[in-house]
Amino acid sequence: MASPSATTSSDVLRVCFERLAGQGRKALVPYVTAGHPTSIESVALLRALEAAGADVIEVGVPFSDPMADGPVIQQSSQVALHHGMTFDRVLDLVATAGLGIPVVLFSYLNPVVAAGPDALRRAASAGVHGILVTDLPVGADPPREAWLGESPLAFIRLVAPTTPDGRMREIGAHGRGFVYLISRLGVTGARDDVPDELPATIGRLRQATRLPICVGFGISTPAQARRIGALADGIVVGSAIVRAAGEGVHHAARLAASLRAALDEA
């Protein structure tokens, strides 16, 4: 499996996390579904989240069968697809937003492959810096992984709480940008608690990779952000942001600002 080449686009994430570490700060990484609630609101949402203190934004590519996602993100994908959202329209949204922070595409494999062999180059040209594919584990499809790893985008990999130490090292060796640590098993969705085993899982992952660690799945409150921010290099907040965006862009921005404040306390 080939390792990604160092390029300006993929290096943006590395520089971002190095800057945050130098400042003693943790990354706020909100997730949005492109095209939800509407295309116009998506652009406003991206800009509002940056203004509220996001350090990186994950932009979800809508998919008809999002098996890893809970009901909130599933519903947002259906809304976006109903509005005619496609891979290239996602890129148009990113380009239109013109953000000054890194953007990571969050997608299932099918939409990326269907977009064609130059899909990743087009994404980089639109202002995307990384890609995370939820249904492509390390070693599952070496040619496809090489295609992703050799692209201009940082290829971000997922780690589950049940991942063995050796597997963590393998994942860390074939990822770039940061590692997305799933805080719990199951699908995405807001929760009220923090898993008891999370500190130990983060500790094991730190022994396996030097990449920054961002924790996602279930984070929805400032209290959770504060607690996890004290352990990890950043947090990913998806369902809570998507639900708030459905109520209005300003609701999502207010939530992001409260999470930013909590992280800064951590």
C-alpha positions as CSV (number, residue, x, y, z in Angstrom):
1,M,0.0,0.0,0.0
2,A,1.5,3.3,-1.1
3,S,2.0,6.2,1.3
4,P,0.6,9.6,0.4
5,S,2.9,12.1,-1.2
6,A,3.4,15.4,0.6
7,T,1.5,18.1,-1.2
8,T,0.4,21.6,-0.3
9,S,-3.3,20.5,0.0
10,S,-2.7,17.6,2.4
11,D,-0.1,19.6,4.4
12,V,-2.7,22.2,5.4
13,L,-4.1,19.8,8.1
14,R,-0.6,19.1,9.5
15,V,0.2,22.8,9.7
16,C,-3.2,23.4,11.4
17,F,-2.7,20.8,14.1
18,E,0.9,21.9,14.7
19,R,-0.3,25.5,15.2
20,L,-3.0,24.4,17.6
21,A,-0.5,22.3,19.6
22,G,1.9,25.2,19.8
23,Q,-0.9,27.3,21.2
24,G,-2.0,24.6,23.6
25,R,-5.5,24.5,22.0
26,K,-7.7,21.7,20.8
27,A,-9.4,21.4,17.5
28,L,-13.1,21.9,17.0
29,V,-14.2,19.8,14.0
30,P,-17.9,20.2,13.2
31,Y,-19.5,18.0,10.6
32,V,-22.2,19.2,8.2
33,T,-24.1,17.4,5.5
34,A,-23.6,19.3,2.2
35,G,-26.9,20.5,0.9
36,H,-28.7,20.4,4.2
37,P,-30.9,22.2,5.0
38,T,-30.5,23.8,1.5
39,S,-27.6,24.5,-0.8
40,I,-27.7,28.2,0.0
41,E,-27.9,27.6,3.8
42,S,-25.0,25.1,3.5
43,V,-22.7,27.9,2.3
44,A,-23.9,30.2,5.1
45,L,-23.5,27.4,7.6
46,L,-19.9,26.7,6.6
47,R,-18.9,30.3,7.0
48,A,-20.8,30.7,10.3
49,L,-19.0,27.6,11.8
50,E,-15.7,29.1,10.8
51,A,-16.6,32.4,12.4
52,A,-17.8,30.5,15.6
53,G,-14.3,29.0,16.1
54,A,-14.1,25.8,14.0
55,D,-10.6,24.7,13.2
56,V,-11.5,22.1,10.6
57,I,-14.8,21.3,9.0
58,E,-16.0,17.9,7.8
59,V,-18.3,18.2,4.8
60,G,-20.4,15.1,4.4
61,V,-21.1,13.8,0.9
62,P,-24.8,12.7,0.9
63,F,-25.3,9.0,0.3
64,S,-28.5,7.0,-0.1
65,D,-27.3,4.2,2.3
66,P,-25.3,5.8,5.1
67,M,-25.1,2.7,7.3
68,A,-22.7,4.1,9.9
69,D,-24.9,7.2,10.6
70,G,-27.7,7.6,13.0
71,P,-31.2,9.0,12.2
72,V,-30.2,12.7,12.3
73,I,-27.5,12.4,9.6
74,Q,-29.4,9.9,7.6
75,Q,-32.3,12.3,7.4
76,S,-30.1,15.2,6.4
77,S,-28.6,13.1,3.6
78,Q,-32.0,12.3,2.3
79,V,-32.9,16.0,2.3
80,A,-29.7,16.9,0.5
81,L,-30.2,14.2,-2.1
82,H,-33.8,15.4,-2.6
83,H,-32.4,18.8,-3.4
84,G,-30.2,17.2,-6.1
85,M,-26.9,17.2,-4.2
86,T,-24.1,15.4,-6.0
87,F,-20.3,15.0,-5.4
88,D,-19.5,17.8,-7.8
89,R,-22.2,20.0,-6.2
90,V,-20.6,19.4,-2.9
91,L,-17.3,20.7,-4.3
92,D,-19.1,23.7,-5.7
93,L,-20.4,24.5,-2.2
94,V,-16.9,24.2,-0.7
95,A,-15.5,26.5,-3.4
96,T,-18.2,29.0,-3.0
97,A,-17.8,29.1,0.8
98,G,-14.1,30.0,0.4
99,L,-13.1,29.0,3.9
100,G,-9.8,29.9,5.5
101,I,-9.7,26.7,7.5
102,P,-9.1,23.1,6.3
103,V,-12.0,21.1,4.8
104,V,-12.3,17.3,5.0
105,L,-14.7,15.4,2.8
106,F,-16.5,12.8,4.8
107,S,-17.9,10.1,2.5
108,Y,-18.7,6.5,1.8
109,L,-16.7,4.9,-0.9
110,N,-19.3,4.6,-3.6
111,P,-19.9,8.4,-4.3
112,V,-16.2,9.0,-4.5
113,V,-15.6,6.2,-6.9
114,A,-18.6,7.1,-9.0
115,A,-17.3,10.7,-9.3
116,G,-14.5,9.4,-11.5
117,P,-10.7,8.9,-11.4
118,D,-9.9,12.6,-11.1
119,A,-12.5,13.2,-8.3
120,L,-9.8,13.7,-5.7
121,R,-7.9,16.2,-7.8
122,R,-11.1,18.1,-8.5
123,A,-11.8,18.2,-4.7
124,A,-8.3,19.6,-4.0
125,S,-8.9,22.3,-6.7
126,A,-12.2,23.2,-5.0
127,G,-10.5,23.8,-1.6
128,V,-10.7,20.4,0.1
129,H,-7.6,19.3,2.1
130,G,-8.5,15.8,3.3
131,I,-10.8,12.9,2.8
132,L,-12.3,10.3,5.2
133,V,-14.0,7.2,3.8
134,T,-16.1,5.5,6.3
135,D,-16.4,2.0,4.7
136,L,-12.8,1.4,3.6
137,P,-10.8,-0.2,6.4
138,V,-7.0,-0.5,6.1
139,G,-6.1,-3.4,3.9
140,A,-9.6,-3.9,2.5
141,D,-8.8,-2.7,-1.0
142,P,-5.1,-1.9,-1.5
143,P,-5.4,-0.4,-5.1
144,R,-8.3,1.9,-4.0
145,E,-6.4,2.8,-0.9
146,A,-3.3,3.6,-2.9
147,W,-5.5,5.9,-5.2
148,L,-6.7,7.7,-2.1
149,G,-3.3,7.8,-0.4
150,E,-1.5,9.1,-3.4
151,S,-4.0,11.9,-4.1
152,P,-3.5,15.6,-3.2
153,L,-5.7,15.0,-0.1
154,A,-4.8,13.8,3.3
155,F,-6.2,10.3,3.7
156,I,-7.7,10.3,7.2
157,R,-8.4,6.9,8.8
158,L,-10.9,5.7,11.4
159,V,-10.0,3.8,14.6
160,A,-12.7,2.0,16.7
161,P,-12.5,1.5,20.5
162,T,-12.1,-2.3,19.9
163,T,-9.2,-1.9,17.5
164,P,-6.2,-4.0,18.7
165,D,-2.8,-2.2,19.3
166,G,-1.1,-3.7,16.3
167,R,-4.0,-2.7,14.1
168,M,-3.8,0.8,15.5
169,R,-0.2,1.0,14.5
170,E,-1.0,-0.1,10.9
171,I,-3.8,2.4,10.6
172,G,-1.6,5.2,11.9
173,A,1.1,4.3,9.4
174,H,-1.3,4.6,6.5
175,G,-3.1,7.8,7.5
176,R,-2.4,11.5,7.3
177,G,-3.8,14.6,8.8
178,F,-5.3,13.2,12.0
179,V,-6.8,9.9,13.2
180,Y,-10.5,9.9,13.8
181,L,-11.2,7.8,16.9
182,I,-14.7,6.6,17.2
183,S,-15.7,7.0,20.9
184,R,-18.2,4.1,21.0
185,L,-19.5,1.3,18.9
186,G,-22.7,1.8,16.9
187,V,-23.9,4.6,14.6
188,T,-23.5,8.3,14.9
189,G,-25.8,10.3,17.2
190,A,-25.7,12.6,20.2
191,R,-25.2,11.0,23.6
192,D,-25.2,12.4,27.2
193,D,-22.3,10.4,28.5
194,V,-18.6,9.8,27.8
195,P,-17.5,6.1,27.6
196,D,-15.6,5.0,30.6
197,E,-13.0,3.3,28.5
198,L,-12.3,6.3,26.3
199,P,-9.2,7.6,28.2
200,A,-7.5,4.2,28.0
201,T,-8.4,3.9,24.3
202,I,-6.8,7.3,23.6
203,G,-3.8,6.3,25.6
204,R,-3.3,3.1,23.5
205,L,-3.7,5.1,20.3
206,R,-1.1,7.6,21.4
207,Q,1.3,4.8,21.7
208,A,0.5,3.6,18.2
209,T,0.7,6.9,16.2
210,R,2.1,10.4,16.3
211,L,-0.8,11.7,14.3
212,P,-3.2,14.0,16.1
213,I,-6.3,12.3,17.6
214,C,-9.8,13.6,17.1
215,V,-12.6,11.9,18.9
216,G,-16.1,11.7,17.4
217,F,-19.5,9.9,17.7
218,G,-21.8,11.1,20.5
219,I,-20.3,14.5,21.4
220,S,-23.0,17.1,21.8
221,T,-22.5,19.2,24.9
222,P,-19.8,21.7,26.2
223,A,-19.3,19.4,29.2
224,Q,-18.4,16.5,26.9
225,A,-16.2,18.7,24.8
226,R,-14.3,19.9,27.9
227,R,-13.7,16.4,29.2
228,I,-12.7,14.9,25.9
229,G,-10.7,17.9,24.9
230,A,-8.5,17.4,28.0
231,L,-7.6,14.0,26.6
232,A,-7.5,14.3,22.8
233,D,-6.2,16.7,20.2
234,G,-9.7,17.6,19.0
235,I,-13.3,16.7,18.9
236,V,-15.7,15.9,16.0
237,V,-19.3,17.0,16.5
238,G,-21.8,15.8,13.9
239,S,-25.3,14.9,14.8
240,A,-25.7,17.8,17.3
241,I,-24.5,20.3,14.7
242,V,-26.7,18.9,11.9
243,R,-29.7,18.9,14.2
244,A,-29.1,22.5,15.2
245,A,-28.6,23.5,11.5
246,G,-32.0,22.1,10.8
247,E,-33.4,24.7,13.2
248,G,-31.3,27.5,11.6
249,V,-27.7,28.5,10.9
250,H,-27.5,30.7,13.9
251,H,-28.5,27.7,16.2
252,A,-25.6,25.7,14.8
253,A,-23.2,28.6,15.1
254,R,-24.2,29.2,18.7
255,L,-23.6,25.5,19.6
256,A,-20.2,25.6,17.9
257,A,-19.3,28.7,19.9
258,S,-20.2,27.0,23.1
259,L,-18.1,24.0,22.2
260,R,-15.2,26.2,21.3
261,A,-15.4,27.9,24.6
262,A,-15.5,24.6,26.5
263,L,-12.4,23.3,24.5
264,D,-10.5,26.5,25.4
265,E,-11.2,25.8,29.0
266,A,-9.9,22.3,28.6
